[in-house]
Amino acid sequence: MTARTASITAENIVAGDELPMLSIPITRTLIVAGAIASRDYQDVHHDAELAKQRGSKDIFMNILTTNGLVGRYVTDWSGPDSIIEKISIRLGAPNYPDDTMQMTGRVASADSSSGAVTLEITGTNSLGNHVVGTVELTVPTQVQVSGRKADR
């Protein structure tokens, strides 16, 4: 999936629409950088030997990195003028290095007059569902894009 440079408008979104799949390679660097960027210094996110001593097969991604990747997936689809209002996710199978997470989603509801959209998203890796949840966002309406309505 390629990120939009212009936002999708509410009038072009229909409940049931499928979002394009996004493949995210899960690298050791992504896991460690995400943990550090989110100030999560828990050793299971950067030290493979200590993670194994604690019962994990390797280091694994933290929830804050996953949350950021969910946000990226949604805004890549919706465009730069969308506003994420709420993300509600549950983690399942860990994201370990050398795997790939496939992000998919569908529009659960869309209001063309207000621009309110609810998405159901899933991120799956070789072990199963890593993340499942919903994202509520607001996208511009055609009226807002054409400049006839005040900024939100």
Summary of the structure (lengths in Angstrom):
residues: 152
radius of gyration: 17.3
end to end distance: 27.6
largest distance: 60.7
contacts: 481
relative contact order: 0.24
helix: 28%
strand: 34%
